[in-house]
Amino acid sequence: MKRKMPRITAFFGKDTAFDGTLTFTGGLRIDGRFQGEISTGGTLIIGETAVIRGDIHASCVLVSGEIHGNTVADDMIEIFTPARIFGDIQSPEIIMGAGAVFEGKCQTGNC
């Protein structure tokens, strides 16, 4: 099934670095560096050049970049090649592409 890409309402470019707590609504794409905590009821897209160091809680998480921390998604986590995840993931639906790197625990089902 082909998924519809979410509407992006904010964007952190690859030359962006952010440290702290991030909350937002809608869709956010990060291509830069982030350290801290991310919390949203929306969609988080982690681009290929992104490096996230911290925990994530979102409705939907689409990962092509790198995460060092735990990720919880209320609806879905989709992990694309060449993503690298070092931490636990939890979501009712988890999709992982061939070639993606994942080191941690995985929990699916009703979270």
N, CA, C and O atoms as a DFTB+ gen file, in Angstrom:
444 C
 N C O
     1  1       0.840      -1.182       0.000
     2  2       0.000       0.000       0.000
     3  2       0.886       1.246       0.000
     4  3       1.775       1.380       0.841
     5  1       0.646       2.137      -0.927
     6  2       1.408       3.376      -0.996
     7  2       0.803       4.394      -0.036
     8  3      -0.399       4.654      -0.059
     9  1       1.671       4.970       0.818
    10  2       1.211       5.930       1.821
    11  2       1.304       7.356       1.284
    12  3       2.201       7.689       0.510
    13  1       0.370       8.176       1.706
    14  2       0.379       9.595       1.361
    15  2       1.369      10.298       2.278
    16  3       1.312      10.127       3.496
    17  1       2.280      11.093       1.705
    18  2       3.251      11.838       2.513
    19  2       2.526      12.934       3.291
    20  3       1.656      13.612       2.744
    21  1       2.880      13.108       4.558
    22  2       2.224      14.125       5.376
    23  2       2.614      15.532       4.930
    24  3       3.660      15.735       4.314
    25  1       1.780      16.469       5.242
    26  2       2.046      17.881       4.938
    27  2       3.092      18.403       5.921
    28  3       2.929      18.276       7.134
    29  1       4.157      18.985       5.397
    30  2       5.233      19.535       6.223
    31  2       4.890      20.985       6.560
    32  3       4.654      21.796       5.664
    33  1       4.862      21.310       7.867
    34  2       4.569      22.678       8.287
    35  2       5.810      23.389       8.819
    36  3       5.789      24.602       9.027
    37  1       6.897      22.637       9.042
    38  2       8.156      23.232       9.506
    39  2       9.317      22.377       9.014
    40  3       9.156      21.187       8.746
    41  1      10.499      23.006       8.897
    42  2      11.656      22.319       8.330
    43  2      12.933      22.827       8.995
    44  3      13.152      24.035       9.083
    45  1      13.782      21.897       9.468
    46  2      15.120      22.234       9.963
    47  2      16.101      21.727       8.915
    48  3      16.222      20.518       8.722
    49  1      16.802      22.627       8.236
    50  2      17.736      22.254       7.181
    51  2      18.966      21.548       7.703
    52  3      19.197      21.493       8.911
    53  1      19.773      20.998       6.772
    54  2      20.930      20.186       7.165
    55  2      22.002      20.983       7.903
    56  3      22.824      20.388       8.599
    57  1      22.019      22.293       7.775
    58  2      22.992      23.120       8.496
    59  2      22.445      23.640       9.820
    60  3      23.057      24.504      10.447
    61  1      21.307      23.125      10.245
    62  2      20.661      23.554      11.482
    63  2      21.044      22.635      12.643
    64  3      21.097      21.415      12.489
    65  1      21.309      23.236      13.804
    66  2      21.546      22.476      15.038
    67  2      20.626      23.042      16.107
    68  3      20.517      24.259      16.255
    69  1      19.969      22.169      16.848
    70  2      19.016      22.587      17.863
    71  2      19.219      21.722      19.091
    72  3      19.410      20.511      18.985
    73  1      19.178      22.348      20.254
    74  2      19.384      21.648      21.524
    75  2      18.270      22.073      22.466
    76  3      18.124      23.264      22.741
    77  1      17.465      21.111      22.978
    78  2      16.412      21.463      23.913
    79  2      15.216      20.555      23.785
    80  3      15.341      19.393      23.400
    81  1      14.037      21.098      24.114
    82  2      12.781      20.371      24.027
    83  2      11.977      20.949      22.873
    84  3      11.801      22.163      22.770
    85  1      11.493      20.068      22.010
    86  2      10.771      20.501      20.822
    87  2       9.368      19.912      20.840
    88  3       9.200      18.694      20.902
    89  1       8.362      20.781      20.786
    90  2       6.976      20.353      20.644
    91  2       6.384      21.085      19.455
    92  3       6.725      22.240      19.203
    93  1       5.500      20.420      18.721
    94  2       4.897      21.050      17.551
    95  2       3.624      20.308      17.172
    96  3       3.363      19.214      17.672
    97  1       2.835      20.904      16.289
    98  2       1.687      20.246      15.680
    99  2       1.941      20.212      14.183
   100  3       2.751      20.985      13.673
   101  1       1.267      19.337      13.486
   102  2       1.464      19.234      12.039
   103  2       2.622      18.314      11.726
   104  3       2.836      17.310      12.405
   105  1       3.371      18.666      10.688
   106  2       4.492      17.848      10.251
   107  2       5.796      18.617      10.278
   108  3       5.836      19.783       9.885
   109  1       6.861      17.983      10.737
   110  2       8.184      18.602      10.808
   111  2       9.189      17.676      10.163
   112  3       9.179      16.469      10.407
   113  1      10.064      18.243       9.331
   114  2      11.177      17.488       8.758
   115  2      12.466      18.059       9.327
   116  3      12.684      19.271       9.323
   117  1      13.320      17.158       9.819
   118  2      14.629      17.551      10.338
   119  2      15.693      16.921       9.449
   120  3      15.714      15.704       9.265
   121  1      16.571      17.746       8.901
   122  2      17.717      17.275       8.131
   123  2      19.025      17.630       8.829
   124  3      20.097      17.237       8.369
   125  1      18.946      18.368       9.931
   126  2      20.131      18.800      10.678
   127  2      20.352      17.959      11.920
   128  3      20.014      16.776      11.966
   129  1      20.932      18.605      12.929
   130  2      21.250      17.926      14.193
   131  2      20.312      18.424      15.286
   132  3      20.009      19.613      15.382
   133  1      19.861      17.475      16.106
   134  2      18.981      17.807      17.226
   135  2      19.407      16.997      18.435
   136  3      19.684      15.802      18.337
   137  1      19.455      17.677      19.594
   138  2      19.731      16.984      20.850
   139  2      18.695      17.429      21.866
   140  3      18.512      18.626      22.088
   141  1      18.010      16.464      22.489
   142  2      16.986      16.797      23.479
   143  2      15.807      15.863      23.363
   144  3      15.965      14.668      23.117
   145  1      14.618      16.419      23.543
   146  2      13.388      15.633      23.530
   147  2      12.417      16.211      22.512
   148  3      12.241      17.426      22.426
   149  1      11.779      15.316      21.733
   150  2      10.781      15.722      20.742
   151  2       9.455      15.084      21.123
   152  3       9.385      13.880      21.373
   153  1       8.388      15.906      21.168
   154  2       7.068      15.414      21.522
   155  2       6.025      16.086      20.632
   156  3       5.954      17.313      20.571
   157  1       5.215      15.277      19.940
   158  2       4.196      15.824      19.060
   159  2       3.073      14.834      18.837
   160  3       3.265      13.622      18.942
   161  1       1.920      15.352      18.532
   162  2       0.814      14.521      18.085
   163  2       0.797      14.417      16.581
   164  3      -0.105      13.809      16.005
   165  1       1.799      15.013      15.930
   166  2       1.886      15.039      14.478
   167  2       2.916      14.060      13.937
   168  3       3.223      13.038      14.551
   169  1       3.438      14.406      12.768
   170  2       4.387      13.555      12.053
   171  2       5.778      14.161      12.095
   172  3       5.957      15.360      11.878
   173  1       6.762      13.312      12.378
   174  2       8.165      13.709      12.376
   175  2       8.871      12.943      11.270
   176  3       8.824      11.714      11.219
   177  1       9.527      13.687      10.383
   178  2      10.324      13.086       9.312
   179  2      11.782      13.381       9.605
   180  3      12.174      14.540       9.744
   181  1      12.580      12.334       9.697
   182  2      14.008      12.467       9.966
   183  2      14.738      12.147       8.669
   184  3      14.824      10.989       8.261
   185  1      15.266      13.198       8.019
   186  2      15.912      13.043       6.725
   187  2      17.255      12.334       6.815
   188  3      17.785      12.131       7.907
   189  1      17.806      11.956       5.661
   190  2      19.046      11.187       5.589
   191  2      20.229      11.849       6.285
   192  3      21.090      11.150       6.819
   193  1      20.293      13.169       6.291
   194  2      21.433      13.860       6.900
   195  2      21.221      14.196       8.370
   196  3      22.112      14.757       9.007
   197  1      20.059      13.863       8.918
   198  2      19.723      14.202      10.306
   199  2      20.395      13.265      11.297
   200  3      20.549      12.071      11.043
   201  1      20.795      13.836      12.442
   202  2      21.292      13.065      13.580
   203  2      20.529      13.557      14.805
   204  3      20.660      14.712      15.211
   205  1      19.730      12.664      15.387
   206  2      18.915      12.984      16.550
   207  2      19.504      12.271      17.758
   208  3      19.724      11.061      17.719
   209  1      19.759      13.014      18.831
   210  2      20.249      12.436      20.088
   211  2      19.239      12.805      21.163
   212  3      19.274      13.903      21.719
   213  1      18.339      11.871      21.447
   214  2      17.299      12.118      22.436
   215  2      16.093      11.251      22.158
   216  3      16.065      10.500      21.183
   217  1      15.092      11.356      23.022
   218  2      13.892      10.546      22.908
   219  2      12.828      11.255      22.085
   220  3      12.726      12.482      22.082
   221  1      12.036      10.443      21.386
   222  2      10.994      10.948      20.487
   223  2       9.669      10.313      20.865
   224  3       9.594       9.110      21.114
   225  1       8.612      11.139      20.907
   226  2       7.238      10.638      21.029
   227  2       6.411      11.412      20.018
   228  3       6.270      12.631      20.117
   229  1       5.857      10.682      19.030
   230  2       5.086      11.320      17.969
   231  2       3.953      10.392      17.551
   232  3       3.882       9.239      17.977
   233  1       3.084      10.910      16.721
   234  2       2.035      10.070      16.154
   235  2       2.627       9.149      15.090
   236  3       2.367       7.946      15.070
   237  1       3.431       9.746      14.206
   238  2       4.031       9.005      13.107
   239  2       5.483       9.460      12.963
   240  3       5.762      10.659      12.987
   241  1       6.408       8.509      12.812
   242  2       7.821       8.826      12.645
   243  2       8.326       8.125      11.390
   244  3       8.217       6.905      11.263
   245  1       8.882       8.907      10.461
   246  2       9.471       8.390       9.230
   247  2      10.967       8.670       9.301
   248  3      11.373       9.828       9.391
   249  1      11.791       7.625       9.261
   250  2      13.221       7.768       9.534
   251  2      14.064       7.343       8.336
   252  3      13.945       6.222       7.841
   253  1      14.919       8.259       7.878
   254  2      15.956       7.940       6.893
   255  2      17.324       8.250       7.466
   256  3      18.334       7.794       6.931
   257  1      17.374       9.023       8.553
   258  2      18.624       9.457       9.169
   259  2      19.007       8.602      10.358
   260  3      18.786       7.391      10.365
   261  1      19.586       9.247      11.370
   262  2      20.162       8.545      12.515
   263  2      19.497       9.004      13.811
   264  3      19.311      10.199      14.037
   265  1      19.140       8.032      14.660
   266  2      18.551       8.320      15.975
   267  2      19.366       7.597      17.038
   268  3      19.648       6.404      16.917
   269  1      19.743       8.336      18.087
   270  2      20.368       7.780      19.286
   271  2      19.423       8.101      20.430
   272  3      19.517       9.172      21.030
   273  1      18.513       7.187      20.739
   274  2      17.513       7.408      21.772
   275  2      16.305       6.537      21.501
   276  3      16.258       5.820      20.501
   277  1      15.340       6.598      22.382
   278  2      14.135       5.771      22.265
   279  2      13.061       6.511      21.476
   280  3      12.915       7.728      21.588
   281  1      12.310       5.748      20.672
   282  2      11.267       6.322      19.825
   283  2       9.949       5.613      20.080
   284  3       9.863       4.388      19.988
   285  1       8.919       6.394      20.403
   286  2       7.562       5.875      20.586
   287  2       6.663       6.606      19.593
   288  3       6.657       7.835      19.528
   289  1       5.900       5.822      18.817
   290  2       4.943       6.405      17.873
   291  2       3.562       5.829      18.168
   292  3       3.408       4.616      18.315
   293  1       2.568       6.695      18.253
   294  2       1.212       6.254      18.561
   295  2       0.578       5.500      17.397
   296  3      -0.287       4.651      17.611
   297  1       1.002       5.800      16.154
   298  2       0.409       5.161      14.978
   299  2       1.394       4.285      14.207
   300  3       1.097       3.124      13.926
   301  1       2.590       4.839      13.856
   302  2       3.471       4.101      12.979
   303  2       4.894       4.643      13.018
   304  3       5.115       5.845      13.166
   305  1       5.859       3.725      12.881
   306  2       7.254       4.076      12.630
   307  2       7.628       3.397      11.319
   308  3       7.453       2.188      11.168
   309  1       8.144       4.179      10.372
   310  2       8.635       3.611       9.120
   311  2      10.113       3.954       8.988
   312  3      10.505       5.120       9.055
   313  1      10.924       2.920       8.800
   314  2      12.379       3.060       8.782
   315  2      12.868       2.732       7.378
   316  3      12.736       1.602       6.908
   317  1      13.436       3.738       6.713
   318  2      13.907       3.595       5.344
   319  2      15.415       3.373       5.326
   320  3      16.113       3.759       6.264
   321  1      15.912       2.761       4.274
   322  2      17.355       2.672       4.056
   323  2      17.820       4.075       3.680
   324  3      17.188       4.671       2.808
   325  1      18.836       4.635       4.243
   326  2      19.941       4.095       5.035
   327  2      19.846       4.424       6.520
   328  3      20.870       4.685       7.150
   329  1      18.649       4.419       7.095
   330  2      18.451       4.799       8.502
   331  2      19.310       3.969       9.451
   332  3      19.634       2.811       9.190
   333  1      19.669       4.618      10.574
   334  2      20.438       3.966      11.642
   335  2      19.783       4.357      12.960
   336  3      19.751       5.534      13.319
   337  1      19.261       3.365      13.681
   338  2      18.587       3.627      14.948
   339  2      19.292       2.849      16.051
   340  3      19.461       1.632      15.974
   341  1      19.700       3.596      17.085
   342  2      20.365       3.018      18.256
   343  2      19.519       3.367      19.475
   344  3      19.728       4.403      20.106
   345  1      18.569       2.506      19.801
   346  2      17.638       2.734      20.899
   347  2      16.393       1.909      20.675
   348  3      16.234       1.286      19.626
   349  1      15.514       1.901      21.649
   350  2      14.293       1.106      21.581
   351  2      13.236       1.821      20.747
   352  3      13.168       3.050      20.725
   353  1      12.406       1.021      20.054
   354  2      11.284       1.574      19.298
   355  2      10.005       0.878      19.736
   356  3      10.004      -0.305      20.077
   357  1       8.904       1.647      19.718
   358  2       7.608       1.122      20.150
   359  2       6.510       1.784      19.342
   360  3       6.424       3.010      19.286
   361  1       5.660       0.959      18.707
   362  2       4.554       1.474      17.909
   363  2       3.624       0.331      17.530
   364  3       4.066      -0.816      17.465
   365  1       2.346       0.613      17.279
   366  2       1.452      -0.440      16.810
   367  2       1.882      -1.010      15.454
   368  3       1.663      -2.189      15.176
   369  1       2.495      -0.169      14.613
   370  2       2.939      -0.599      13.284
   371  2       4.375      -0.137      13.062
   372  3       4.682       1.048      13.192
   373  1       5.252      -1.083      12.726
   374  2       6.646      -0.768      12.436
   375  2       7.009      -1.397      11.101
   376  3       6.824      -2.596      10.894
   377  1       7.524      -0.576      10.204
   378  2       7.940      -1.036       8.883
   379  2       9.417      -0.706       8.734
   380  3       9.830       0.435       8.945
   381  1      10.219      -1.715       8.365
   382  2      11.665      -1.489       8.232
   383  2      12.132      -1.968       6.867
   384  3      11.860      -3.099       6.464
   385  1      12.842      -1.088       6.158
   386  2      13.376      -1.430       4.854
   387  2      14.667      -2.223       4.954
   388  3      15.406      -2.112       5.933
   389  1      14.929      -3.022       3.935
   390  2      16.168      -3.803       3.877
   391  2      17.362      -2.852       3.871
   392  3      17.367      -1.853       3.154
   393  1      18.365      -3.171       4.673
   394  2      19.575      -2.352       4.733
   395  2      19.573      -1.319       5.841
   396  3      20.615      -0.725       6.117
   397  1      18.444      -1.082       6.485
   398  2      18.408      -0.158       7.623
   399  2      19.088      -0.833       8.812
   400  3      19.056      -2.057       8.939
   401  1      19.706      -0.025       9.685
   402  2      20.396      -0.540      10.868
   403  2      19.544      -0.226      12.092
   404  3      19.113       0.911      12.283
   405  1      19.303      -1.250      12.926
   406  2      18.529      -1.064      14.148
   407  2      19.179      -1.877      15.257
   408  3      19.333      -3.093      15.140
   409  1      19.563      -1.188      16.346
   410  2      20.119      -1.838      17.528
   411  2      19.310      -1.385      18.730
   412  3      19.439      -0.246      19.179
   413  1      18.475      -2.278      19.253
   414  2      17.643      -1.961      20.401
   415  2      16.514      -2.958      20.501
   416  3      16.510      -3.987      19.826
   417  1      15.543      -2.637      21.366
   418  2      14.365      -3.478      21.539
   419  2      13.235      -2.921      20.686
   420  3      13.143      -1.716      20.453
   421  1      12.389      -3.817      20.233
   422  2      11.256      -3.438      19.390
   423  2       9.974      -3.966      20.007
   424  3       9.878      -5.153      20.318
   425  1       8.978      -3.087      20.189
   426  2       7.692      -3.514      20.723
   427  2       6.594      -3.036      19.771
   428  3       6.505      -1.849      19.456
   429  1       5.756      -3.981      19.316
   430  2       4.645      -3.638      18.448
   431  2       3.346      -4.033      19.118
   432  3       3.337      -4.652      20.182
   433  1       2.262      -3.669      18.485
   434  2       0.942      -3.966      19.031
   435  2       0.362      -2.718      19.657
   436  3       0.863      -1.616      19.434
   437  1      -0.673      -2.879      20.426
   438  2      -1.313      -1.730      21.084
   439  2      -0.398      -1.210      22.178
   440  3      -0.213      -1.863      23.205
   441  1       0.168      -0.042      21.959
   442  2       1.144       0.532      22.903
   443  2       0.469       1.522      23.813
   444  3       1.120       2.111      24.676
